[in-house]
Amino acid sequence: MSDSPAPLADPHIAFDVSEGRRDVVVLGSTGSIGTQAIDLVLRNPDRFRVTALSAAGGRVGLLAEQARQLRVRTVAVAREDTVPALREALGAEYGSEPLPEILAGPDAATDVATSECHTVLNGITGSIGLAPTLAALEAGRTLALANKESLIVGGPLVKALAKPGQIIPVDSEHAALFQALAAGTRADVRKLVVTASGGPFRGRTRAELAHVTPDDALAHPTWAMGPVITINSATLVNKGLEVIEAHLLYDIPFERIEVVVHPQSYVHSMVEFTDGSTLAQATPPDMSGPIAVGIGWPVRVPDAAPAFDWSTASTWEFFPLDNEAFPSVGLARHVGSLGGTAPAVFNAANEECVEAFLAGRLPFNGIMDTVTEVVAEHGRPAKGTSLTVADVLEAETWARARAREMAEKFGEEQPAEARA
């Protein structure tokens, strides 16, 4: 283990901390990660300067306000049809001052990911974040990665481009592992322990999950998230994806990555070392801390996130994962071991099945049953290290279509009273 190359995310890699203010590009600036990152930057103007923003284009008013607050050089939108509205919104914000450069189209985020800066924060949601990730890495930027799909669907592509330590993870679990790993050498690591809240159905059996509704699944006990991510938390697909991420980021074998259920979501993940000690990274549930690590490492940002009040009593619980009720983690390990396009198939099929569940076309247990069938039908990918972006997109397209077909067939096979 100690003789292998340094992993994609390595807290021991030396960083230049003498450059003063760090220039940052924020991709997905109007989303949850982006807005929290911008709030952090505005609270720390002596540490960070945002030079460019990108967004899909659905919230041009907010994007224009962000551009004016940050005085960015460039604003990018994926939807070209929103440019007139964006230009008007920028004009209202800037008045008689010159407007920033505007880029538009499906490649706009990729273009700004290569612009002059120290760090690119990729907060885009979905596999459309892969191209900007690859562009930032190829341009030599430090990548603060919140777009987990970049690694899930394009792991070999990312590994082929990234220099050791070029990626700083922003997901709370992987930021926690990153910080805990700083306490020892790679040879000292026995296992990584990824924590899961357990979602709204912790403790239920597979039989008890058969008739849960979308409203039940959307009632997450700890985090406020979008519908797809919330359902992924209910099925624990999100933990499966994070296991694949951890394997790719830290070059730790799947058999040494464990998932444990921790309902309070205070401990974000842990590293067990060979001497028997375990280091846990803990904060109240809040993404500001991981974002600060992502764009500021190795220097910590004071008061980036709330801290615990240790004068108040609290209870922290840990439970083993029920693999029968929640088979998603085991399936994720399987597709992660297969590599190639298998993780892309897993991710895309799951997104389609979640949509079918929310629309009432699949039962809750049918999500993972269908994903398992799609993965099995896909078989062992043959691309290996020759994987291309086109391969990933083709596999995703096939998986989405096949998952929709299976979900539709499932609905047709149900008795009329079950479909009502």
Secondary structure, 3 states (H helix, E strand, C coil): CCCCCCCCCCCCCCCCCCCCCEEEEEECCCCHHHHHHHHHHHHCCCCEEEEEEEECCCCHHHHHHHHHHHCCCEEEECCHHHHHHHHHHHHHHHCCCCCCEEEECCCHHHHHHCCCCCEEEECCCCHHHHHHHHHHHHCCCEEEECCCHHHHHHHHHHHHHCCCCCEEECCHHHHHHHHHHCCCCHHHEEEEEEEECCHHHCCCCCHHHCCCCHHHHCCCCCCCCCHHHHHHHHHCHHHHHHHHHHHHHHCCCHHHEEEEECCCCCEEEEEEECCCCEEEEECCCCCHHHHHHHHHCCCCCCCCCCCCCCCCCCCCCCEECCCCCCCHHHHHHHHHHHCCCHHHHHHHHHHHHHHHHHCCCCCHHHHHHHHHHHHHHHCCCCCHHHCCHHHHHHHHHHHHHHHHHHHHHHHHHCCHHHHC
